[in-house]
Each structure stands twice: as structure tokens, then as C-alpha cells.
Amino acid sequence: MIRSSTAAEDSAIPKFTAAVRYLEEQLSASGVKLLPSRECLTDLALDAIDATRRTQRQGESYITCVCRHLDARVRFIILWTSTDEAFDQAVWRDLAGIARKHALPRP
């Protein structure tokens, strides 16, 4: 049986697509030559959207909050691919897990 989508689900698709595109554009603008796989970017975008739901500040727009989280993931990717830092602190756990899952290269 095919389940019909809800309006909330339909409205999430453009936000999700825009989030992945934002990651690609910011990484390219930052000089990253080899972009992570689409699947990796998808997981990072989903993680940023999930973080937005948990951390949006009162008075902060959704787009400002999600961009804040997406920018943090861009910085993480740049650090992950350019340093051999351990990333063993709790704050990095989820992002490092995504990077490892998708075999994001390290130096």
C-alpha cells in the first residue's frame, strides 16, 4: 500500500534539498576540491535539520538556525579532511560517525 504524504512531509523536501545544495556550495566556495558523496552530504544535512529542531533559539528564524548548523558541518568537513585531529570529544561524536560511515578521507 502506498501511503500518501502529508503537507508537512511535502514541505520538508525542498528544505532538505536546499540544505544539501547549501553544503555543496559552501564546500566548493571554501576550496574543497573533492566533495563528500551525495549520501554523506544527505546524512549531514539531515543531522543539521535535526539539530535545528532541538536548538532553534527564541526569535531566531528557522533558516538562520539551519544555516548555523550547516555552516558548522562545513567547518567539520574541512577540519576532518585537512587534519588528523582525533575528534573524540562528545560534541563531534555524531559528525565523526557520519564521516566514518561514508569513509570521508583523512590526511
Summary of the structure (lengths in Angstrom):
residues: 107
radius of gyration: 14.8
end to end distance: 47.3
largest distance: 48.1
contacts: 259
relative contact order: 0.14
helix: 69%
strand: 0%
